[in-house]
Amino acid sequence: MHVITVIPGDGIGPEVIDSALELLDALDVDLSFDILDHVNAARYRREGCALSDADVARVAASDGLLLGAVGTPELEDTDYVRSVLLRLRGDFDLYANYRPVRLWHDRLSPLRDAARRAIDCVIVRENTEGLYSGVGGNLRASSRMEVAIDADINTWHGVSRIMDFAYQTARREVCLVDKANAVRAGGRLWQQCQRTCAQQHPEISSTHLYVDAAAMNLVTDPSAFDVIVTSNSYGDILSDLAAALAGGIGLAPSASLNPATNFGLYEPVHGSAPDLAGKAVANPLACLLTAALLLRGLGLAAPADATEAAVAGAIAAGRVTPDLGGTLSTREVTSAVLAGLG
C-alpha cells in the first residue's frame, strides 16, 4: 500500500482536496492518506511556523505529497508560503517541476486559428535554482540609496539534471528556452548542457528559443511544442501562459519531482483563490488531474488514464464550473467526473 501525505492548505485548497480524495476512493486504488490539515495560514499566525520538523518527517515517511494550496493575502509580506513550499522543495530536492498542458476541448481555447489550438506539451522547469533561489538582498533598505540584488543561480549540476529529465520526458523534441543574448553566463551553461544531453539522446530533436520568442510562438502556434525546458523564473511565466491557452489555470495540474527518489509533490497551480473560498464554485478539475499525475507517478497508469478520460468527458458535456462556462458547483463537477469513471 502506498501512503500519501495530504496538505489541504488554505482557501479553496481543502475544497478541491476533498474532490481529489473522493476520486481516489472511487478508483479503489491501494492508497492510504496521512492528512496534515493543521499546516495552514491559521497555524502560522498562531505559532509563527506552519510546517514543523515533525510534519516534514511525516512527509518523508510517505510515498508522495498531495497539496491543495497555500497562501493568503494577509500574509503576503511574510515568509509563510516560502516556509512551506521552498522547504518542501529543498528538503526533498524536488528539482523538476513538471507542467503538462493539454487542450481538453476546442471551445476552451482563446485562439482563433483552430488548426493551431491543440496544445499538448510539457513545460519542464528547474525548481531549485535561478532567480528564486533566494540569493541576494537589500543594501541601505528603505532609503533613496537602496540597492536591491536578486542573483540568478545556475549550476552545472542543477542544469544538467533538469536537462536530462527533459530529454527523458520528450516524445519528439526538447526546446531550450533562455535569454542568452542578454543573460550570457547562465545562457552559455544551459546551452552547453543541452548540447551534451542532445548527444546522449540522438532520437530526440533539439531546438532553442529566446524567452520572448518562445512566448510569441506559444501564442501563435502552441501545437508545435513537445517539451520546453527552462529556468525557474522563465518556466513560471511560460507555464501560466500555456495554461491559459488550454482553458485556464483551473485545468492546470503540476508535479514537483525528484526523479532519482521517485518522490513528488503534486499540486494544482491555481493557488488558494481566497475570493472563491466557501462559495462552492471552485473548479476541482486541476486537482483531479493532479491526482492523475500522482497515480501515474506511483506506476498506476490505468486509474490515471480513467481519471483523465472522465475529466475529458465532463468537459465535453459542459459539466463544469463557471470559470469554464458552466453552471455547476464544485460538488456537482466532482460527481460528474466520478460518474464518468465507468
Steps between C-alpha positions, in 0.01 A plus 500: 500500500621849412477766771426852376540809714225756441519871584164664419638847579316830461212655308352260247772246574290291741204509258690364201693253714166357617416441133833332433469270801148406395631416154787288634257316726267432206789360296561241770878533479722366776576831671481628855512866599679689776314831510685800644204738519679714759763623252341829397494875545306482825778300662763741367313792658482317834845348519715676242562165327267304274716199412690349793786251502251235614279578200795466263582165658146380428537613139832316477334179620251510213515419129384839379333826599169639375470874572185710456640854523679728742477876525278782621512874424547594867832316507643610165777699669612209718699184434192281538475361146876473458531319833268229371567469127870580490572282799326204340680557171833536676472222757386246239710647216195533271700646217271417208176694468282311252214696341302309236273717288221351288197651330217282627236652273517733201255751649738576788774645279524880468672462162318582178687258273353155566790327324745623763297465820583142593772564756634177651839563653696497824690787655792372705617769740811489716355530849782564747736759345469812286354828618287323760797361691484786750858619449524878528374775723456871556767755583390827664140373507212750498723789393548681173841332481354147522662227293301180441668186368346166403758257366420259216672180613572229242726203572626226272350244738157664501481579130634167377257294705192700399616476140532123529149479648362706212656271238370192680152656507492602134318313227661677205666833588651708780499877462739685731371845593742759637605862448863434419529806277455719811568269796814348357672303777199292598392467139839360404474232772146399401596472132813300581295254707245467221771416245638231730158352569399510135799282413374241749147506355542508120141380451369831642517822299656801671396862448555833672301822542551819693227543758329791324484302175375195690215702650404627155518152345291349778221737408532477121540120484504315833444169322862511377651433845575165663724572803624841606787500749592822674598676819291557810377852419448453125322171563271663755386756243480274194309225680223742602485636146472146365227419753297797377522361146345174623206649690654663805669407825183325617616213279871515581661219702863492606758281666829590665712188472825341601544240223786336691284417804166490315353729766266774388294792625180517296311828494239680287652832397199725556601601851274556797259742319366647826231696312339168400540314828175383655286587198485144359612615155870403512599297196617157624627378163860619543518309828343190344753515217772547761375182667542330163863618490548357849358165391724495194801583715419199717486276193119480499443584135154345456322706770688809382372443145148443633513828692614700198233340281231582757619862521495527121146359495373750757656789308356380168154477659527851643486365855736767631526793740437866398866572419469253208161629388285262704259539789591210728638508850823338615305205633294459182810503278665241722188282474504534122860380483431211737202397285731489200742254654282219367 
